[in-house]
Amino acid sequence: MENFTPIEAIIGGLLIGLSSSFLLLLNGKIAGMSGLASQLHSSYKPENLWRILFLVGLIFGCWVFKSSGAGLQEIEITGSLTLIIAGGVLTGLGTRMARGCTSGHGVSGIGRLSFRSFIAVPVFLGFAILTVFTIKFLSGL
C-alpha cells in the first residue's frame, strides 16, 4: 500500500459527508451523483441550478486540491476501450435498476439509515468484487 494517505482520506471523507449532509439539510436533496447528472439531460430549468453548482463544486474541489500542492496520482488507463465502454453502460443500467448509485446509497442512504441502501451497498460491493475476480480470471492476470 505505497499510496495510502490516511490524512487526505479522512479529510476527503469528512468533506464528502459534510457536503452530503448540508445538501440534505439545506435543500432536502440526496447527494447521489447518478441522480444529479440524470436530471440535467433536459434543457436548463431554474430548479437545476443547485445540481449544476454541486457538480461544478466537485470539479472545483479537485482543482483546489491539486493547486494546493497535494499530489494527485496520475492515472493510466490500460484497459480495452470496449470493456471500458461496456462497464460504463452496465454501471449506468445498474444505477437505474438500484434506483441510485454508490454515492446516493453509500453516503446519503446509509447516513439516513435507509433500509434500501443497507441492501444496495453490499450488493454493489459484492458484484464489484465478483466482476474484478471474473475479469482477472478470464484475462489470466
C-alpha positions in Angstrom: 0.0 0.0 0.0 2.5 2.5 -1.2 0.0 5.2 -2.0 -2.0 5.1 1.3 -2.7 8.6 2.5 -4.8 8.4 5.7 -4.9 12.1 6.5 -6.1 13.0 3.0 -8.6 10.1 3.0 -10.1 11.3 6.4 -10.3 14.9 5.3 -11.9 13.9 2.0 -14.4 11.6 3.7 -15.3 14.3 6.1 -15.8 16.8 3.3 -18.0 14.3 1.3 -20.1 13.7 4.5 -20.4 17.3 5.3 -21.4 18.3 1.7 -24.0 15.5 1.6 -25.4 16.5 5.0 -25.6 20.2 4.1 -27.3 19.4 0.8 -29.9 17.3 2.6 -30.4 19.8 5.5 -30.4 23.0 3.4 -32.0 21.7 0.2 -33.8 18.5 1.2 -32.0 16.6 -1.6 -29.9 13.5 -1.7 -26.3 13.7 -3.0 -26.4 10.9 -5.5 -24.3 11.6 -8.5 -26.2 9.5 -10.9 -29.5 11.2 -9.9 -27.9 14.6 -10.1 -26.4 14.0 -13.5 -29.5 12.3 -15.0 -31.7 15.3 -14.1 -29.5 17.6 -16.2 -30.3 15.9 -19.6 -33.2 18.3 -20.4 -32.9 21.9 -21.2 -32.0 24.4 -18.5 -34.5 24.8 -15.8 -34.1 27.1 -12.8 -34.6 24.2 -10.4 -31.5 22.5 -11.9 -29.2 25.4 -10.7 -28.3 23.6 -7.5 -27.4 20.4 -9.4 -25.1 22.4 -11.7 -23.5 24.1 -8.8 -23.0 20.9 -6.9 -21.3 19.2 -9.9 -19.2 22.3 -10.6 -18.2 22.2 -6.9 -16.9 18.7 -7.3 -14.7 19.7 -10.2 -13.6 22.9 -8.5 -12.8 20.9 -5.3 -10.4 18.7 -7.3 -8.8 21.7 -8.9 -8.3 23.4 -5.4 -6.8 20.1 -4.1 -4.4 19.8 -7.0 -3.5 23.5 -6.8 -2.7 23.3 -3.1 0.4 21.3 -4.0 -1.1 18.0 -2.9 -0.1 15.3 -5.3 -2.8 13.7 -7.3 -1.7 10.3 -8.5 -1.5 10.1 -12.3 -4.0 7.7 -13.8 -3.0 5.5 -16.7 -5.9 3.7 -18.4 -4.6 0.4 -19.8 -7.8 -1.5 -20.3 -9.7 -2.2 -23.5 -11.8 0.7 -24.7 -14.6 -1.7 -25.5 -14.5 -3.1 -21.9 -14.4 0.4 -20.5 -17.5 1.5 -22.5 -19.3 -1.7 -21.7 -18.5 -1.2 -18.0 -19.9 2.3 -18.2 -23.1 1.2 -19.8 -23.6 -1.6 -17.3 -22.9 0.8 -14.4 -25.5 3.2 -15.7 -28.0 0.4 -16.1 -27.2 -0.9 -12.6 -27.7 2.6 -11.1 -31.1 2.8 -12.7 -32.1 -0.7 -11.5 -30.9 0.1 -8.0 -32.5 3.5 -8.1 -29.3 5.1 -7.1 -25.5 4.9 -7.2 -22.8 4.2 -4.6 -22.8 7.9 -3.6 -26.6 8.1 -3.2 -26.9 4.8 -1.3 -23.5 4.6 0.3 -23.1 8.1 1.5 -26.5 9.6 1.8 -28.6 6.5 2.2 -26.5 4.8 4.9 -26.3 8.1 6.7 -30.1 8.4 6.7 -30.4 4.7 7.9 -32.3 3.8 4.7 -33.1 0.1 4.6 -32.9 0.0 0.8 -29.4 1.5 1.0 -28.3 -1.1 3.5 -29.3 -3.7 0.9 -28.0 -1.9 -2.1 -24.4 -1.1 -0.9 -23.4 -4.8 -0.2 -24.9 -5.8 -3.5 -22.9 -3.1 -5.3 -19.7 -4.2 -3.5 -20.3 -7.9 -4.0 -20.8 -7.5 -7.7 -17.8 -5.2 -8.0 -15.6 -7.8 -6.3 -17.1 -10.6 -8.4 -16.5 -8.6 -11.5 -12.9 -7.9 -10.7 -12.2 -11.5 -9.9 -14.0 -12.8 -13.0 -12.2 -10.3 -15.4 -8.8 -11.2 -13.8 -9.5 -14.9 -14.0 -10.7 -14.7 -17.6 -7.8 -12.5 -18.7 -5.2 -14.6 -16.8 -3.9 -11.6 -14.7 
